[in-house]
Amino acid sequence: MTPWNEVAVHGREDVVRAFVAGFLAARGEREGSVLFGSELDLEPESLGERVRELFVAGAHAILLAPQPLADALAAALVEGGPAVGVRLEHRREVRAAGVTFRAEMFSRTQADGLRHALRTAVPEDTRVENLKESEDVHPEARGVDLYAPVHDYIYRASGRIAGAFPGVLEMRRRLGDMEFVDVGRLHLEDMPVSGPSPSEISK
């Protein structure tokens, strides 16, 4: 599976967005090939201390891109970024990602849909961890409104999706589209990229 990189850029996000848009257009890449951390609800605690501080302060943009696109983006930032007020801070390989979820459903159909997503539709290199499920059946409450405080059927589930970044991101999207499922912030596990430093890239 193609590895992904976290590319941290110092500068205003609107300027970074314009730079990335021009970069993708020049390469003939489709829009959306580079993802912005601000749109992914990243967990700040999963970022490096300096990047976390700048990210929270709004003075940083976190980009995520597959290799070799990340290589080209880093080189472009080193070469042309300073001229427009942005600077490559660092680039790290995203080793894994994770997201927690919690669900409370009052329909067997909805519960079956979530079970299918968690058991038979999990992307490659992605897994469901710490899955906890329970069912409560109360026949005496049959026929009450869906949003009533008492229901004839209640399904609860919680756990964590972990593994390769693309698969976790896809599962987060799927679960987030389901009614009565709450998903947590996206956690990244990364490591420094082996190879040339930002200063060496420009040579």
C-alpha positions as CSV (number, residue, x, y, z in Angstrom):
1,M,0.0,0.0,0.0
2,T,1.2,3.5,-0.9
3,P,2.6,5.3,2.2
4,W,1.2,8.7,3.2
5,N,3.1,11.6,4.6
6,E,2.2,14.4,7.0
7,V,3.6,17.7,5.6
8,A,3.6,20.5,8.1
9,V,3.7,24.0,6.6
10,H,4.2,27.3,8.5
11,G,2.0,30.0,7.2
12,R,-1.6,31.2,6.7
13,E,-3.8,28.4,5.6
14,D,-5.5,30.5,2.8
15,V,-2.0,31.1,1.3
16,V,-1.1,27.4,1.7
17,R,-4.4,26.4,0.0
18,A,-3.6,28.7,-3.0
19,F,-0.1,27.3,-3.2
20,V,-1.3,23.7,-3.1
21,A,-4.0,24.5,-5.7
22,G,-1.4,25.9,-8.1
23,F,0.9,23.0,-7.4
24,L,-1.7,20.4,-8.2
25,A,-2.9,22.3,-11.3
26,A,0.7,22.5,-12.6
27,R,1.1,18.7,-12.2
28,G,-2.3,17.9,-13.7
29,E,-3.3,16.3,-10.4
30,R,-7.0,16.2,-9.4
31,E,-8.2,18.5,-6.7
32,G,-8.3,16.8,-3.4
33,S,-5.2,14.7,-3.9
34,V,-3.7,16.6,-1.0
35,L,-5.8,16.6,2.2
36,F,-5.9,19.4,4.8
37,G,-5.7,18.5,8.4
38,S,-8.2,21.2,9.3
39,E,-10.8,19.3,7.3
40,L,-10.1,16.0,9.0
41,D,-10.7,16.9,12.6
42,L,-7.2,15.8,13.6
43,E,-6.4,15.1,17.2
44,P,-3.9,17.7,18.2
45,E,-2.3,15.4,20.7
46,S,-1.2,13.1,17.9
47,L,1.0,15.9,16.4
48,G,4.5,16.9,17.5
49,E,4.6,19.5,20.3
50,R,5.8,22.4,18.2
51,V,3.4,21.6,15.3
52,R,0.5,21.1,17.8
53,E,1.1,24.6,19.3
54,L,1.2,26.2,15.9
55,F,-1.7,24.2,14.6
56,V,-3.9,25.1,17.5
57,A,-2.8,28.8,17.1
58,G,-3.8,28.8,13.5
59,A,-0.3,29.6,12.2
60,H,0.2,26.2,10.7
61,A,-1.3,23.9,8.0
62,I,-1.1,20.2,8.2
63,L,-1.2,18.5,4.8
64,L,-1.5,14.8,4.0
65,A,-0.5,13.3,0.7
66,P,0.6,9.9,-0.7
67,Q,4.1,9.4,-1.9
68,P,5.6,10.3,-4.4
69,L,3.2,13.3,-4.5
70,A,4.4,14.3,-1.0
71,D,8.0,14.3,-2.2
72,A,7.1,16.7,-5.0
73,L,5.0,18.9,-2.7
74,A,7.9,19.2,-0.2
75,A,10.3,20.1,-2.9
76,A,7.9,22.7,-4.3
77,L,7.5,24.2,-0.8
78,V,11.2,24.5,-0.3
79,E,11.7,26.0,-3.7
80,G,8.8,28.3,-4.1
81,G,7.1,28.6,-0.6
82,P,9.2,31.4,0.9
83,A,8.4,33.7,-2.0
84,V,4.7,33.6,-1.0
85,G,5.1,33.5,2.7
86,V,5.0,29.8,3.5
87,R,7.6,27.4,4.7
88,L,8.0,23.7,5.0
89,E,8.3,22.8,8.7
90,H,8.7,19.1,8.5
91,R,7.6,16.0,6.7
92,R,6.8,12.7,8.5
93,E,5.6,9.3,7.3
94,V,2.1,8.4,8.6
95,R,2.7,4.9,10.0
96,A,-0.8,4.4,11.2
97,A,-4.0,6.1,12.1
98,G,-6.9,5.5,14.5
99,V,-10.3,6.8,15.4
100,T,-12.8,5.8,18.2
101,F,-16.5,5.4,17.7
102,R,-19.6,4.9,19.8
103,A,-23.1,4.0,18.7
104,E,-26.6,3.7,20.2
105,M,-29.2,2.5,17.8
106,F,-32.9,1.6,18.1
107,S,-33.4,-0.4,14.9
108,R,-32.2,-3.9,14.1
109,T,-31.8,-2.8,10.5
110,Q,-29.5,0.0,11.6
111,A,-27.6,-2.3,13.9
112,D,-27.1,-4.9,11.1
113,G,-25.8,-2.1,8.9
114,L,-23.2,-1.1,11.5
115,R,-22.2,-4.8,12.1
116,H,-21.7,-5.3,8.4
117,A,-19.5,-2.2,8.2
118,L,-17.4,-3.4,11.2
119,R,-17.1,-7.1,10.2
120,T,-17.3,-7.6,6.4
121,A,-16.6,-4.2,4.8
122,V,-13.3,-3.2,6.5
123,P,-10.7,-1.9,4.1
124,E,-7.3,-3.6,3.6
125,D,-4.7,-3.1,6.3
126,T,-7.5,-1.8,8.6
127,R,-8.9,-3.4,11.7
128,V,-11.5,-3.0,14.4
129,E,-10.1,-3.0,17.9
130,N,-11.7,-3.3,21.4
131,L,-15.2,-3.9,19.9
132,K,-17.9,-4.0,22.6
133,E,-21.5,-4.7,21.7
134,S,-24.7,-5.1,23.6
135,E,-28.4,-5.5,22.9
136,D,-31.3,-4.7,25.1
137,V,-34.8,-6.0,24.1
138,H,-37.9,-4.6,25.8
139,P,-41.0,-6.1,24.1
140,E,-43.3,-4.0,26.4
141,A,-42.1,-0.8,24.7
142,R,-42.9,-2.0,21.2
143,G,-44.4,0.7,19.0
144,V,-43.0,3.8,20.8
145,D,-41.6,6.7,18.8
146,L,-38.0,6.4,17.7
147,Y,-36.9,9.3,19.8
148,A,-38.8,8.2,22.9
149,P,-36.9,7.6,26.1
150,V,-37.9,3.9,26.2
151,H,-37.4,1.6,23.2
152,D,-38.2,-2.1,22.5
153,Y,-34.7,-2.6,21.0
154,I,-31.4,-0.9,21.8
155,Y,-28.1,-1.8,20.2
156,R,-24.9,-0.3,21.6
157,A,-21.4,-0.6,20.2
158,S,-18.0,1.1,20.8
159,G,-14.5,0.5,19.7
160,R,-11.6,1.8,17.7
161,I,-10.7,1.7,14.0
162,A,-6.9,1.4,13.5
163,G,-4.4,0.7,10.7
164,A,-3.4,2.3,7.5
165,F,-4.3,5.9,7.1
166,P,-6.5,5.5,3.9
167,G,-8.5,2.7,5.4
168,V,-9.1,4.4,8.7
169,L,-10.1,7.6,6.9
170,E,-12.6,5.7,4.7
171,M,-14.1,3.9,7.8
172,R,-14.4,7.2,9.6
173,R,-16.3,8.6,6.6
174,R,-18.6,5.5,6.5
175,L,-19.4,5.5,10.2
176,G,-19.8,9.3,10.3
177,D,-22.5,9.0,7.6
178,M,-24.5,6.6,9.8
179,E,-27.2,7.9,12.0
180,F,-26.6,7.5,15.7
181,V,-22.9,6.8,15.4
182,D,-20.4,9.3,16.9
183,V,-16.8,9.2,15.8
184,G,-13.8,10.7,17.5
185,R,-11.0,12.8,16.2
186,L,-8.5,11.3,13.9
187,H,-5.3,10.2,15.6
188,L,-2.0,10.0,13.6
189,E,1.0,7.9,14.4
190,D,4.0,9.1,12.4
191,M,7.8,9.0,12.2
192,P,10.4,11.1,10.5
193,V,10.8,10.5,6.7
194,S,14.1,8.9,5.8
195,G,16.0,10.7,3.1
196,P,17.0,14.3,2.4
197,S,16.2,17.1,4.7
198,P,14.2,20.1,3.5
199,S,17.4,22.1,2.8
200,E,18.8,19.2,0.8
201,I,15.7,18.9,-1.3
202,S,16.3,22.3,-2.8
203,K,19.8,21.4,-4.0
